[in-house]
Amino acid sequence: MSSNPHRQRGTTARTASSRRGASRSMKYASEPAPPPREQPHSGRFFSGSALLATIGFGVVFFVFAVTLTPVKVTNSIAHMTPETVALAMQPAVGRRLADRSFTLLVEGKESRFRLGDYDFTASPAASGSSETVSYKDSHGKTKEKVITTVDNLCFNETAVRQFINDLAKEYGTPMIEPHYTIEGDTLTVFKGTDGVGIKFTDLIAAVVQRIQTGDDSPIELQVDTLTAPAVDMDKIYEEVRCEPANADFTIDSAGNPKFTADIVGKDFDLAAARQTVAEDSDKWKIKLTLTYPELDLKTVRAPFCLDELSFCTTSYTGSSNERAHNVEQAARNINTYGDFTDGYILQPGEEFSFNGVVGKRTAENGFMKAPVYISTGSTEDYGGGICQVSTTLYCAALYANLDITERHNHLYVIHYWPTEGCDATVDWGHLDFKFRNNKEYPIKITFSWEKRKLTATISGTEDGITAKMSSEVTDKVPYQVHYKHPNTEHPNGSSSGGDRGMTVKVWRTVYQNGERVSKEEESNNLYNPLDKTVYTSELPEGAEYE
């Protein structure tokens, strides 16, 4: 696929038919930042006109003290703004901060505070700013954190507050500040409660001071009785109210997309909200007015097909070189069909045809002769083995819960996929394998192969829908044994065939975000017995040659 997502046969992803609710967010009504502490030979990170006046010396000292990496400073640095200097130094400073930690002394007990655990980085952002950021945890659940900037340090305020609250729990019930959550069009404001705690501003001020001066001495903190501040609706209004903004993307120098998330516009009646929180209660609900952007992040990401929806891997380690060549050729044809270079893009509502994409199995189309099944057993023909490609893709399509529009099982049982009844045979001009993209957004079909293992991957836009397959053998038919004289092609003692016939029912169970929503019969498959032929010069008693 090209790095430009709109090079896709003249079509683009559809706008979502229904808008998502505003993402849940949480912020703390934070305490006011303390004034900077005066320290000998110290200064704020890259800020103030005094720094620009002595930028040559200041940057050299700063880089040496913080990054321990000498740099060459030229006169041109004197013409850089504080923000430009901060951006230039940010990667090196970020690495240094991530490795640094401090000893905290709380009531005589030691704890370690490692900056990397709380996302401390250098930042040119304005001091005192904060924003709520959504992210996915290790279990794939969406969570939020408040990222705050004090001086020129950016850090995860949510994690820092959780850390000091955990420390304070040893000494009583921690104080809880007023806070709020947003879920859909409802703003819920929670009243704070008094308790014990460690002042967030004291910890941050001490950390900032030590980073600025290179001081590694322990930080002593007090556990105090804290009174929860009153709810400040004006501050909450300033943080919550925002204009809608479309999601967008840029392409970096490596050709990778970088996305900017959409913003759902939010507003509420501030005067009415002030009256609401004046009522005696532990929490108050305030109705939000939401304005949705024209393009949300999901829609902008969709053409890139970044989320893995399903995959299936089968092995062809026992195949002849000719059969292995055909498997890889068919997979390559799908990856590079038409204008595509690294995977086939299927737009919403479009149907995929295996025969239409892979093409006729001929020598001119790159295929070789290898064994194929026919009604009397097997023979050699061009493209032998490509049914393993259609079967691998069929299973991946089932797992992604795609709509199968044409599929046929083999005449006989296959052995490169363990779930009986989940195969798909193809025959040029007669039998095809087809499925339709029933998703809201485009999907991408990609094949990869290594060490004779073939993987079909279907990627797109995550929708929480998955499927599992189960099968049951409802009838079995034994195979017959036939005896023939050995020959140059089949030496004495060799044999071929020997698979029983069977009837297999297959069910598809569909899940939405891990919860089962349906179970339906997918197919009912009849496989013929494949008789066994034994080449021997000594017939068993009672047996006859054919």
HELIX and SHEET records of a PDB file:
HELIX    1   1 SER A   49  ALA A   53  1                                   5    
HELIX    2   2 ILE A   55  THR A   67  1                                  13    
HELIX    3   3 ASN A   75  HIS A   79  5                                   5    
HELIX    4   4 PRO A   82  ASP A   99  1                                  18    
HELIX    5   5 LEU A  115  TYR A  118  5                                   4    
HELIX    6   6 GLU A  157  ALA A  168  1                                  12    
HELIX    7   7 LYS A  169  TYR A  171  5                                   3    
HELIX    8   8 PHE A  200  THR A  213  1                                  14    
HELIX    9   9 MET A  233  VAL A  240  1                                   8    
HELIX   10  10 LEU A  270  VAL A  277  1                                   8    
HELIX   11  11 LEU A  297  ARG A  301  1                                   5    
HELIX   12  12 ALA A  302  PHE A  304  5                                   3    
HELIX   13  13 ASN A  321  ASN A  335  1                                  15    
HELIX   14  14 PHE A  354  VAL A  358  1                                   5    
HELIX   15  15 CYS A  387  TYR A  399  1                                  13    
SHEET    1   A 4 SER A  25  TYR A  28  0                                        
SHEET    2   A 4 HIS A 179  GLU A 183 -1                                        
SHEET    3   A 4 THR A 186  PHE A 190 -1                                        
SHEET    4   A 4 LYS A 283  LYS A 287 -1                                        
SHEET    1   B 3 LYS A 109  ARG A 114  0                                        
SHEET    2   B 3 SER A 101  VAL A 106 -1                                        
SHEET    3   B 3 ILE A 219  LEU A 221  1                                        
SHEET    1   C 4 THR A 121  ALA A 122  0                                        
SHEET    2   C 4 LEU A 153  ASN A 156 -1                                        
SHEET    3   C 4 THR A 142  VAL A 150 -1                                        
SHEET    4   C 4 SER A 130  LYS A 136 -1                                        
SHEET    1   D 2 GLY A 195  GLY A 197  0                                        
SHEET    2   D 2 ASP A 224  LEU A 226 -1                                        
SHEET    1   E 2 ASP A 248  ILE A 251  0                                        
SHEET    2   E 2 PRO A 257  THR A 260 -1                                        
SHEET    1   F 2 GLY A 265  ASP A 267  0                                        
SHEET    2   F 2 THR A 289  THR A 291 -1                                        
SHEET    1   G 4 ASP A 307  SER A 315  0                                        
SHEET    2   G 4 LYS A 453  GLY A 460 -1                                        
SHEET    3   G 4 ILE A 443  GLU A 450 -1                                        
SHEET    4   G 4 TYR A 344  LEU A 346 -1                                        
SHEET    1   H 3 GLU A 351  SER A 353  0                                        
SHEET    2   H 3 LYS A 434  ARG A 436 -1                                        
SHEET    3   H 3 ASP A 403  GLU A 406 -1                                        
SHEET    1   I 2 LYS A 369  ILE A 374  0                                        
SHEET    2   I 2 GLY A 377  TYR A 382 -1                                        
SHEET    1   J 3 ILE A 465  VAL A 477  0                                        
SHEET    2   J 3 GLY A 501  GLN A 512 -1                                        
SHEET    3   J 3 GLU A 515  TYR A 527 -1                                        
SHEET    1   K 3 VAL A 481  LYS A 484  0                                        
SHEET    2   K 3 LYS A 532  TYR A 535  1                                        
SHEET    3   K 3 SER A 495  SER A 496 -1                                        
END                                                                             
